[in-house]
Amino acid sequence: MVLRLADSVWWYDLSGTNAYLVDDEGTVTLIDAGMPWHGNRIIGGLGDAGFELRDVDRILLTHYDVDHAGGLSAFDGVDLTIYAGTADRPLVTRERAPPLSNHKGLIQRLGRPFVPAPANPVETVADGDTVGSFTVHHTPGHTPGHVCYVSESLSVALLGDLLRESGGRLKPSPWLVSYDTDDVASSIRSLADDAPDFGAAGMGHGVPFSTGGSDRLSAVADTLSR
């Protein structure tokens, strides 16, 4: 299901995980790619937003996990570039395996056989970089290379799994699926301090918000001790 979230922003409800499509001033951008079996659903939904597969110019990954990077291979053969955070890019390209020394790394190892290396180039993005109208915010904790993408001009933030929606509220990524919850808390506070105001907030899980995104983020940050 593809639903309009805000002007130039669409939400893919993939039944348990989310992806987003943005018309970034004429550059069609996909944020995250769902599970391995979601790739074709994402491609099939492009028409609902008025686009074709050939229109997709880039994919912004918030992080490496099977439910966010699993669908990348469906875009092999399409002329586009994938972007990923510094520490997560080698996992996406399979140059490195997730560590066995962390419980979340073990979870990622279980999903790794289902996430082949994409054929498209994978570029590294770091804190403060820009891709189109999006500014990259390095937000480690859920994964070491987790990033959020915030567009001031489009008034939207794509938050990946730094936070999730539950019961109409934003909640931090929990211990079970995070590398380090102290880093999660620190990243939420930093993002609330550094990001410009935005209306729409798209998370990897739960129902996204079309308005009041930065206020909701700040409310969560205020509950986290420094």
C-alpha positions as CSV (number, residue, x, y, z in Angstrom):
1,M,0.0,0.0,0.0
2,V,1.3,3.4,-1.0
3,L,-0.1,6.5,0.8
4,R,0.8,10.1,0.5
5,L,2.4,11.3,3.8
6,A,3.2,14.9,2.8
7,D,3.8,17.0,-0.3
8,S,6.2,15.0,-2.5
9,V,6.5,12.2,0.1
10,W,4.8,8.8,0.0
11,W,4.7,6.0,2.6
12,Y,5.0,2.3,1.7
13,D,3.2,0.3,4.4
14,L,4.9,-3.1,3.9
15,S,3.2,-4.9,6.8
16,G,5.7,-4.6,9.6
17,T,8.2,-2.4,8.1
18,N,8.1,0.9,6.1
19,A,9.8,2.4,3.1
20,Y,9.4,5.9,1.7
21,L,9.4,7.6,-1.7
22,V,10.3,11.2,-2.2
23,D,10.2,13.5,-5.2
24,D,13.2,15.6,-4.1
25,E,12.8,18.5,-6.5
26,G,12.6,16.2,-9.5
27,T,15.0,13.5,-8.2
28,V,13.0,10.4,-7.2
29,T,14.4,9.0,-4.0
30,L,13.6,5.8,-2.2
31,I,14.4,5.6,1.5
32,D,15.0,2.0,2.6
33,A,14.0,-1.1,0.6
34,G,12.2,-3.5,3.0
35,M,12.5,-7.2,3.3
36,P,13.9,-9.3,0.3
37,W,10.3,-10.1,-0.8
38,H,9.3,-6.4,-0.7
39,G,11.4,-5.2,-3.6
40,N,8.8,-6.1,-6.2
41,R,6.0,-4.6,-4.1
42,I,8.0,-1.3,-3.9
43,I,8.5,-1.3,-7.7
44,G,4.9,-2.1,-8.3
45,G,3.8,0.8,-6.1
46,L,5.7,3.4,-8.0
47,G,2.8,3.9,-10.3
48,D,0.6,4.8,-7.4
49,A,2.8,7.9,-6.8
50,G,3.0,8.7,-10.6
51,F,6.4,7.2,-11.3
52,E,8.1,4.4,-13.2
53,L,11.0,2.3,-12.3
54,R,13.3,4.2,-14.6
55,D,12.5,7.4,-12.6
56,V,14.2,6.2,-9.4
57,D,17.5,8.0,-9.1
58,R,18.8,6.9,-5.7
59,I,18.2,4.8,-2.6
60,L,19.0,6.3,0.8
61,L,19.5,3.5,3.4
62,T,19.0,4.5,7.0
63,H,20.9,1.3,8.1
64,Y,21.8,-2.3,7.4
65,D,19.2,-4.7,8.5
66,V,17.4,-7.4,6.5
67,D,14.1,-5.5,6.8
68,H,15.6,-2.3,5.3
69,A,18.3,-3.5,2.9
70,G,16.7,-6.8,1.9
71,G,14.9,-5.5,-1.2
72,L,17.9,-3.7,-2.7
73,S,18.6,-6.5,-5.2
74,A,15.3,-5.9,-6.9
75,F,16.8,-2.7,-8.2
76,D,19.8,-4.4,-9.8
77,G,20.1,-3.2,-13.4
78,V,18.4,0.2,-12.7
79,D,20.7,3.2,-13.1
80,L,20.8,4.4,-9.5
81,T,23.1,4.9,-6.6
82,I,22.7,3.6,-3.0
83,Y,23.8,5.6,0.0
84,A,24.6,4.2,3.4
85,G,26.3,5.3,6.6
86,T,30.0,4.8,7.0
87,A,30.0,1.9,9.5
88,D,27.1,0.1,7.8
89,R,28.2,0.4,4.2
90,P,30.6,-2.6,4.4
91,L,27.8,-4.8,5.6
92,V,25.6,-3.7,2.7
93,T,28.3,-4.6,0.2
94,R,29.2,-7.8,2.1
95,E,32.8,-6.7,2.5
96,R,32.4,-7.3,6.2
97,A,30.0,-9.4,8.3
98,P,28.2,-8.2,11.4
99,P,30.1,-8.8,14.6
100,L,29.5,-11.8,16.7
101,S,30.5,-9.9,19.9
102,N,27.1,-8.0,20.0
103,H,23.6,-9.4,20.4
104,K,22.3,-7.2,17.6
105,G,25.2,-8.3,15.4
106,L,24.1,-11.9,15.9
107,I,20.6,-11.0,14.8
108,Q,22.0,-9.4,11.7
109,R,24.1,-12.5,11.0
110,L,20.8,-14.5,10.8
111,G,19.5,-12.2,8.1
112,R,22.7,-11.9,6.2
113,P,22.1,-14.9,3.8
114,F,19.0,-13.1,2.6
115,V,20.7,-9.8,1.7
116,P,23.0,-10.2,-1.3
117,A,25.3,-7.5,-2.2
118,P,23.6,-5.0,-4.6
119,A,24.9,-4.6,-8.1
120,N,24.5,-0.8,-7.9
121,P,27.2,1.4,-6.5
122,V,27.0,2.0,-2.7
123,E,28.3,5.4,-1.6
124,T,29.2,6.3,1.9
125,V,27.5,9.2,3.7
126,A,28.7,10.8,7.0
127,D,27.3,13.3,9.5
128,G,26.7,16.6,7.8
129,D,26.8,15.3,4.2
130,T,24.0,16.3,1.9
131,V,22.2,14.2,-0.7
132,G,19.9,16.4,-2.7
133,S,17.8,18.4,-0.2
134,F,18.6,15.9,2.6
135,T,21.1,16.4,5.3
136,V,22.6,13.3,6.8
137,H,22.6,12.9,10.6
138,H,24.8,10.1,12.0
139,T,22.6,8.6,14.7
140,P,24.4,5.4,16.0
141,G,22.9,3.1,18.5
142,H,20.4,0.9,16.6
143,T,23.4,0.1,14.4
144,P,26.8,1.8,14.4
145,G,26.3,3.3,11.0
146,H,22.6,4.3,11.4
147,V,21.8,7.6,9.8
148,C,18.7,9.8,9.6
149,Y,17.9,12.0,6.6
150,V,16.3,15.4,7.1
151,S,15.1,17.8,4.4
152,E,14.3,21.3,5.6
153,S,12.8,22.3,2.3
154,L,10.5,19.3,2.2
155,S,9.8,19.5,5.9
156,V,10.4,15.8,6.4
157,A,12.7,13.5,8.4
158,L,13.3,9.9,7.7
159,L,14.3,8.4,11.0
160,G,14.9,4.7,10.2
161,D,14.9,2.7,13.4
162,L,16.3,5.3,15.7
163,L,12.7,5.6,16.9
164,R,9.5,3.7,16.3
165,E,5.9,4.6,16.6
166,S,3.8,2.8,19.2
167,G,0.4,3.9,20.5
168,G,0.6,7.2,18.7
169,R,3.9,8.1,20.3
170,L,7.6,7.9,19.3
171,K,9.7,5.5,21.3
172,P,13.5,4.9,21.3
173,S,14.9,1.8,19.6
174,P,14.8,-0.9,22.4
175,W,17.7,-3.0,23.7
176,L,16.8,-6.2,21.9
177,V,17.3,-4.8,18.5
178,S,20.0,-2.2,19.2
179,Y,23.8,-2.3,19.5
180,D,23.8,0.3,22.3
181,T,20.8,2.0,23.9
182,D,23.0,4.7,25.5
183,D,24.0,5.6,22.0
184,V,20.4,5.5,20.9
185,A,19.5,8.0,23.6
186,S,22.5,10.3,22.8
187,S,21.6,10.2,19.1
188,I,17.9,11.2,19.8
189,R,19.0,14.1,21.9
190,S,21.6,15.2,19.3
191,L,19.1,15.0,16.4
192,A,16.5,17.0,18.4
193,D,19.2,19.6,19.0
194,D,20.7,19.8,15.5
195,A,17.8,19.1,13.0
196,P,15.7,22.0,11.7
197,D,12.0,22.0,12.3
198,F,10.1,19.4,10.2
199,G,6.5,18.4,9.9
200,A,6.5,14.8,8.6
201,A,8.3,12.0,10.4
202,G,8.8,8.6,8.8
203,M,10.0,5.7,10.9
204,G,11.0,2.2,9.9
205,H,8.2,0.7,12.1
206,G,4.8,2.0,13.1
207,V,2.6,4.7,11.6
208,P,4.5,7.8,10.4
209,F,3.4,11.3,11.3
210,S,2.4,13.9,8.7
211,T,2.7,16.8,11.1
212,G,4.4,17.8,14.3
213,G,7.5,15.6,13.7
214,S,10.2,17.8,15.3
215,D,7.9,18.5,18.3
216,R,7.4,14.8,18.8
217,L,11.1,14.2,18.5
218,S,11.9,16.9,21.1
219,A,9.3,15.5,23.5
220,V,11.1,12.1,23.4
221,A,14.5,13.7,23.8
222,D,13.3,15.6,26.9
223,T,12.5,12.3,28.6
224,L,16.1,10.9,28.1
225,S,18.7,11.7,30.8
226,R,22.0,13.2,29.7
